[in-house]
Amino acid sequence: MAKSKNHTNHNQNRKAHRNGIKKPKFDKNPSTKGMDRKFLRNLKFSRKHNVSGTKQRKLANLKMKRQFLKQLAPKMVKTDVKTVEVKP
C-alpha cells in the first residue's frame, strides 16, 4: 500500500492574496467585559468628570453672562418714579 500525503500548502498563498491580505478590524470601543472592576469603577468616574472642550467653553460663557448680569442688576433697579398728570 502506498503512503498517503501528509501535508501540502500548494496554491494557498496565491488564494489568500487574490483578495488581498487585510489588517484585522478593531473596535473603537473595546469591550470592558472581564476587566478589573476597580479599574472600571474609576474609569466611569473619570469619564463623568472629564469635561470636553466645547462644554468648557459653554460653561465659561455662562459664567461670563452671569457676572455681566450681576453688574447690571443694581442699575436696573427702579428708583422712585414720579407720576406726571397730563392735562387735557
ABEGO torsion letter per residue (X at the ends): XBBBBABBABGAAAAAAAAEBBBBBBBABBBABGBBAAAAAAAAAAAAABBBAAAAAAAAAAAAAAAAAAAAAAAABBBBBBBBBBBX
